[in-house]
Amino acid sequence: MGAILGCTVGRWEIGAKVMNPFPSYRAFRWIQVFAVLSLLSCVPAFCQQTAFVGPNLSAVEFTPTTRPESVSFSEPPAHSFWDRENSTLFASVAASSTADFAVTYSNLRDGGKELNPVTRLFSGTTAGLALNFVGETAGVIAISYLFHETGHHKLERIASIVDASASAAAVSYGLMHR
């Protein structure tokens, strides 16, 4: 009555089962329920806070001529630029840049094409390609140092993380598309 006509490995057969490429309505419904429950659990985060919980300043008397000495604001101590975390991040930048150079050089040697328009300018020779990746690593260290000197210590670390991640993604892409 209701024979199913489907194709399996290039042959059309009666009775073959074919997967539905669209998700079922039930699965979509569960996704909606999960999303609503997730949003409802976040509602307290969006509510106004009625009381401020801070330092107890009721014991301190404020007069126009005196200032409380117990309340002080100070900056956290700055770290050294070449501390352990930065050294590790710069080593990972150098390693991922070296791997990116090796994969790019191998792909270009085998007839591939450089997709990065900036690197494409330097990809004519091996020395030019190596100079590009060394310059990239030195540039990341220089940008991190600039952030360090201006007091942006989170950005100092993020610059290295972003560059190492981008190079690792380029290596992955280069290895997958050989």
N, C-alpha and C positions, 0 to 999 in steps of 0.2 A: 503494500500500500504506500508506504512512505519510504521508499528506498533512498538511501543517502548516496549521492554521487560525489566522489572525492578523488583527488589525485595523490598518489604516493610514489615518490621517486620517479616522476616522469610518466607514470601509467595511470590512466583513469580507471577506477574500479568501483563497482557497486558495493556499498556496505563499508567503505572506508570512512573513518571518523576524521573530521576536519576541526581543528581548534578554532574557536571564535577569537578573532583578533581584538575584539572590544571587551573591556572589563565588564563583568556582570553588574547588574543593578544593585545586588546585595553588597558587593565589595564597595561600590561607590557610596552606598548608604552608611557602611561602617566607617568610611573615611570621613563622611560628614559628621557622624556622631562623635568621633574622636576629636575632630577640629572644634566642635562646639564645647565639648568637655574641657579641652585644653584652654579655650578662651575663657570659660567660666572660672577655671582655677586661677586665672591671672587677674580677675576683677579686683581683688584687694590691692594689687600693685598700682591700680589706677585711681584708687580712692584718695581723698584728701586726708592728710594727717592732721588730727585736731590738736595734738599736744607736741611741743618740741622738747625733746629730751636732750639736755645739754649739761654743761658744768653748773654746779650749784654756786651761784654768785650772790646768794642772799646774805651770806655771812660777811661779805666784803662791803665796807662802807665806802661810798664814792662821794668825795667832796671835790669842789672845783680845784683845789690846790694839790690834791694827792692822787696818785694813780696806783691801782692795785699791782703789786709786784708778783702775785701768784699767777696771774694770767699772762702768759707769754706766747708769742708766735715766732717760731723759728723754722727755717727751711731744713729739710732733711739733709744729712751730709751727702755730698757728691761723691761718686765713686771714681776710681781711676779709669782712664780711657782703655788701657790695656789690661783690664781685669780678666778674670777667668771666663766670664760669660761672653764678653766681646771677642776674646781670643778664639773661643770655640766657634762663635758665629762667623768670624772672618776665615777660619780654617774651612768651615763648611761652604762658604762662598767660593773660596779658592778651589776646593775639591769639585764642587758642582760645575764651576766654570771650566775646569780642566776636562771633566767628563764631557761637557758640552762641546768643547773644542775638538776632542777626539772623535765624537760621533759626527759632528759637522764635517770635519776633515775627511772622515771615511765615506760619508755620503756624497760629498762633492767629488771625491776621487772616483767613485763608482758612477758618476754621471748625474747625480742629484742636483737639486736647485736650492739655494739658500732662500728661505722665506722671509727672514728679517731684513728689511730694506737697509738698515744701518750696517749690519754685518755684511750684506751683499757688496757694499763698497770696498770692503777689505778682503773679500774672499778670493781675489785673483791669485794671490800667492800664499804659501804656507806662513811666511813671516808676517804678512799683513793680517792673516786670520789670527795668528797667535797674539799679535799686537792688540787686536780688537778685544780679545778675551782678557788679556793682562790689564788693559786700560779699563775694562768693565769692573774688574776686581778692585783696582786702585781707586776708581771713581766711587764705588760703594764705600770703601774705607774713608775716603775724603768726605763724603756726604755724612757718614756716621760721626766723623770728628766735628764737622760743622754743627750737627745737632747736639753733640756733647758740649761743645763750647757755649752754645746758646741756651743750655739748660733743658733741652728737650730729650730727656733720657729714654723715654719710651720710643720716640721716633728713631733714636739712635739705634736701637735694637731692631725695630721693625724694618728699617731699610735693608739690613743684612738678611733678615728672614724672607722678605719679599724677593730679593734678588736670587737667593739660593733656591727658593721654591720655583721661580720662573726658569732658572737654568735646569733644575731637575725635571720640570715639565717638558722643556725643550729636548732633553736627553730622552725622555720616555717617548715623545712623539717621533724623534729621529730613529729610535730603535724599532718602533712599531711600523714605520713606513720605509723600510729598507728595500 
